[in-house]
């Protein structure tokens, strides 16, 4: 297989395309264009293979010598994606960090709404209220992918799931998770029609998380990093649970606690076979 990307060479840091791509680090530009950045050859290949639209790709010349680079070239041939072959200095400017990866892609994001969240058999959704840390959000998406969850519902004022930091933390799992964003009032109104189970973690809960039946279809509700679920979200739960703190710490990182909860759901669905 030969490398057959028809690419325009770019070496100037002042090139308009370079400025446009670097501008996607800003939320206002992502919202205006509907595009987001993905770093890394493997992640860009996964995005294309999983059906996301690649709008533009930038790479340095050493990509031509890598077998996965030739694979990427074959994947995007005829798709209309623009390609730029850039200098390492230009790649650094677009990535906004030293030692960036070989490839950066600008993808068109996919939008889902609450109408797309249905109580299908086995459905598992994570509801995150007011999450602020993009690293936490990306890690939750990665963990949700690991347990074959359906996606996340971001309620209220949350960090941007399409930010470079969040996307990087997903390690490519962004491409298999559906992402829904909704104001709290809209979510609570929609929740009244949800016929599945709703379980949330709450500071006021008295029940150990290991004692609950996580019967699908399931919404797993997690509060934000500082204050947990607000009262109106707690009231929307069928059951609330707590993760016991046995040491001096009185709380866990949100991504860690969500991971614990998700694997408890897995344990309940797939108990270990007796030897």
C-alpha positions as CSV (number, residue, x, y, z in Angstrom):
1,X,0.0,0.0,0.0
2,X,1.4,3.4,-0.9
3,X,0.8,6.7,0.9
4,X,-1.8,8.6,-1.2
5,X,-3.0,11.6,0.8
6,X,-3.2,14.7,-1.5
7,X,-1.9,17.2,1.1
8,X,-1.0,20.8,0.9
9,X,2.3,21.7,2.5
10,X,2.2,24.3,5.2
11,X,5.1,25.8,7.1
12,X,3.9,29.2,8.2
13,X,2.6,29.7,11.7
14,X,0.5,32.6,10.3
15,X,-1.3,30.4,7.8
16,X,-5.1,30.9,8.1
17,X,-5.7,27.1,8.2
18,X,-3.3,26.8,11.1
19,X,-5.0,29.7,13.0
20,X,-8.4,28.1,12.3
21,X,-7.4,24.7,13.7
22,X,-5.6,26.1,16.7
23,X,-8.7,28.2,17.4
24,X,-10.7,25.0,18.0
25,X,-9.1,25.0,21.5
26,X,-11.7,27.7,22.3
27,X,-15.3,26.6,23.0
28,X,-16.8,29.5,21.1
29,X,-15.1,28.3,17.9
30,X,-16.1,24.7,18.5
31,X,-19.7,25.8,18.9
32,X,-19.6,28.0,15.8
33,X,-18.0,25.4,13.5
34,X,-19.3,22.1,15.0
35,X,-15.8,20.8,14.9
36,X,-13.5,19.4,17.6
37,X,-9.8,18.2,17.6
38,X,-8.6,14.7,18.0
39,X,-4.9,14.0,18.6
40,X,-3.0,10.8,17.6
41,X,-3.0,8.5,14.5
42,X,-4.8,5.7,16.2
43,X,-7.6,7.9,17.5
44,X,-8.0,9.6,14.1
45,X,-8.2,6.2,12.4
46,X,-10.8,5.0,14.9
47,X,-12.9,8.2,14.4
48,X,-13.0,7.6,10.6
49,X,-13.7,3.9,10.9
50,X,-16.6,4.5,13.4
51,X,-18.3,6.9,11.0
52,X,-17.4,10.3,12.2
53,X,-16.8,12.9,9.5
54,X,-13.2,14.0,9.3
55,X,-13.2,17.6,8.1
56,X,-9.5,18.2,8.1
57,X,-6.3,16.4,9.0
58,X,-2.8,17.7,9.6
59,X,0.3,15.5,9.8
60,X,4.1,15.7,9.7
61,X,6.2,14.0,7.0
62,X,7.2,11.0,9.1
63,X,3.6,9.7,8.9
64,X,4.4,8.6,5.4
65,X,6.8,6.0,6.7
66,X,4.3,4.4,9.2
67,X,2.0,1.5,8.1
68,X,-0.9,3.1,10.0
69,X,-0.3,6.3,8.1
70,X,-0.9,4.4,4.8
71,X,-4.0,2.9,6.4
72,X,-5.3,6.4,7.2
73,X,-4.5,7.5,3.7
74,X,-6.6,4.7,2.3
75,X,-9.5,5.4,4.7
76,X,-9.9,9.1,3.8
77,X,-9.3,8.8,0.1
78,X,-12.3,10.3,-1.7
79,X,-14.0,11.5,1.5
80,X,-13.3,15.2,0.8
81,X,-11.3,15.7,4.0
82,X,-8.7,18.4,3.6
83,X,-5.1,17.5,4.4
84,X,-2.2,19.6,5.4
85,X,1.4,18.3,5.7
86,X,3.0,20.6,8.3
87,X,6.3,21.2,10.0
88,X,6.8,20.1,13.6
89,X,6.6,23.8,14.6
90,X,3.2,24.2,13.0
91,X,1.9,20.9,14.7
92,X,3.0,22.3,18.1
93,X,1.0,25.5,17.5
94,X,-2.1,23.6,16.5
95,X,-1.7,21.1,19.5
96,X,-0.7,23.9,21.9
97,X,1.7,21.6,23.7
98,X,5.2,20.4,23.2
99,X,5.9,16.9,21.7
100,X,2.5,16.5,20.0
101,X,1.5,13.3,18.3
102,X,2.1,12.8,14.6
103,X,-1.5,13.5,13.4
104,X,-4.3,15.8,14.5
105,X,-7.8,15.6,13.0
106,X,-10.7,18.0,13.1
107,X,-13.9,16.0,13.2
108,X,-17.5,17.1,13.0
109,X,-19.3,16.3,16.2
110,X,-22.5,14.2,16.5
111,X,-25.4,15.7,18.5
112,X,-28.0,13.6,20.4
113,X,-31.0,14.7,22.4
114,X,-33.1,13.3,25.2
115,X,-35.4,11.9,22.5
116,X,-32.5,9.5,21.6
117,X,-32.3,8.1,25.1
118,X,-34.7,5.1,25.2
119,X,-35.3,2.5,27.8
120,X,-34.1,-0.3,25.6
121,X,-33.3,-3.8,27.1
122,X,-29.9,-3.6,28.7
123,X,-29.4,0.1,28.2
124,X,-27.0,1.8,30.6
125,X,-26.6,5.6,30.7
126,X,-24.6,7.8,33.0
127,X,-26.1,11.1,34.0
128,X,-23.6,13.7,35.1
129,X,-24.9,16.8,36.8
130,X,-22.7,19.9,36.7
131,X,-19.5,18.1,36.0
132,X,-16.6,20.7,35.7
133,X,-13.4,18.7,35.0
134,X,-12.9,17.7,31.4
135,X,-10.4,15.0,32.5
136,X,-13.1,13.5,34.7
137,X,-15.6,13.5,31.9
138,X,-13.2,11.9,29.5
139,X,-12.3,9.2,32.0
140,X,-16.0,8.5,32.6
141,X,-16.6,8.1,28.9
142,X,-13.6,5.8,28.6
143,X,-14.9,3.6,31.5
144,X,-18.4,3.6,30.1
145,X,-17.0,2.3,26.8
146,X,-15.3,-0.5,28.8
147,X,-18.6,-1.7,30.2
148,X,-20.5,-1.2,26.9
149,X,-22.6,1.6,28.1
150,X,-24.8,3.6,25.8
151,X,-23.7,7.1,26.6
152,X,-23.8,10.1,29.0
153,X,-26.4,12.7,29.7
154,X,-24.8,16.0,30.8
155,X,-27.2,18.0,32.9
156,X,-27.0,21.7,33.6
157,X,-23.8,23.8,33.5
158,X,-21.1,21.3,32.5
159,X,-17.6,21.3,31.0
160,X,-17.5,20.9,27.2
161,X,-17.3,17.2,26.1
162,X,-15.6,18.3,22.9
163,X,-12.7,20.1,24.5
164,X,-9.2,18.9,23.7
165,X,-8.7,17.9,27.3
166,X,-11.9,15.8,27.5
167,X,-11.4,14.2,24.1
168,X,-7.8,13.3,25.0
169,X,-8.9,11.6,28.3
170,X,-11.4,9.4,26.4
171,X,-8.5,7.7,24.6
172,X,-10.8,7.3,21.6
173,X,-13.9,6.2,23.5
174,X,-15.6,9.4,22.6
175,X,-16.4,7.8,19.2
176,X,-18.6,5.0,20.7
177,X,-20.5,7.0,23.3
178,X,-23.6,9.0,22.6
179,X,-23.4,12.4,24.3
180,X,-26.6,14.3,25.3
181,X,-26.7,17.8,26.9
182,X,-29.8,19.2,28.6
183,X,-30.8,21.8,31.1
184,X,-31.9,20.4,34.4
185,X,-35.5,21.4,34.0
186,X,-35.7,19.7,30.6
187,X,-34.0,16.6,32.0
188,X,-36.3,16.3,35.0
189,X,-39.4,16.7,32.8
190,X,-38.1,14.0,30.5
191,X,-37.2,11.7,33.4
192,X,-40.9,11.4,34.3
193,X,-41.4,9.4,31.2
194,X,-38.4,7.1,31.7
195,X,-39.7,3.6,32.4
196,X,-36.4,2.1,33.5
197,X,-34.5,2.3,36.8
198,X,-32.8,5.4,38.2
199,X,-30.1,5.0,40.8
200,X,-28.0,7.9,42.1
201,X,-25.2,8.4,44.5
202,X,-26.0,10.9,47.2
203,X,-24.4,12.4,50.3
204,X,-27.6,11.7,52.3
205,X,-27.9,8.1,51.2
206,X,-27.9,5.4,53.8
207,X,-27.8,2.3,51.6
208,X,-24.5,0.7,50.6
209,X,-24.1,0.7,46.8
210,X,-23.5,-3.1,46.9
211,X,-27.0,-3.8,48.2
212,X,-29.0,-2.4,45.3
213,X,-30.5,-4.2,42.2
214,X,-29.2,-2.3,39.1
215,X,-31.8,-3.7,36.8
216,X,-31.6,-2.3,33.2
217,X,-32.5,-0.2,31.5
218,X,-30.7,2.0,33.9
219,X,-29.8,5.7,34.5
220,X,-26.9,6.0,36.9
221,X,-26.9,9.5,38.3
222,X,-23.7,11.1,39.6
223,X,-23.3,14.6,41.0
224,X,-20.6,17.2,40.4
225,X,-17.1,17.1,42.0
226,X,-17.9,19.5,44.8
227,X,-21.4,19.1,46.1
228,X,-22.8,15.9,44.6
229,X,-26.4,15.7,43.3
230,X,-28.7,18.6,44.1
231,X,-32.0,17.9,46.0
232,X,-34.2,17.9,42.8
233,X,-31.9,15.3,41.1
234,X,-31.9,13.2,44.3
235,X,-35.7,13.3,44.3
236,X,-35.7,12.0,40.7
237,X,-33.9,8.8,41.7
238,X,-35.7,5.5,42.5
239,X,-32.9,4.6,44.8
240,X,-29.9,6.5,46.2
241,X,-26.7,4.8,47.4
242,X,-23.4,5.6,49.0
243,X,-19.9,4.3,48.6
244,X,-18.6,3.7,52.1
245,X,-15.5,5.7,53.2
246,X,-13.4,3.5,55.4
247,X,-10.4,5.7,55.9
248,X,-9.7,9.4,56.6
249,X,-10.9,10.6,53.2
250,X,-14.5,11.6,53.1
251,X,-15.0,11.5,49.3
252,X,-13.7,10.1,46.0
253,X,-12.7,11.6,42.7
254,X,-15.8,11.6,40.5
255,X,-14.3,9.5,37.7
256,X,-13.2,6.9,40.3
257,X,-16.6,6.7,42.0
258,X,-18.4,6.5,38.7
259,X,-16.0,3.6,37.7
260,X,-16.8,1.8,40.9
261,X,-20.5,2.2,40.3
262,X,-20.3,1.0,36.7
263,X,-18.4,-2.1,37.6
264,X,-20.9,-2.9,40.3
265,X,-23.5,-2.8,37.6
266,X,-21.4,-5.2,35.6
267,X,-21.0,-7.5,38.6
268,X,-24.7,-7.6,39.1
269,X,-25.4,-8.4,35.5
270,X,-22.5,-10.9,35.0
271,X,-21.8,-12.6,38.4
272,X,-18.6,-14.7,38.5
273,X,-19.3,-18.4,37.7
274,X,-18.7,-20.7,40.5
275,X,-15.6,-22.8,40.1
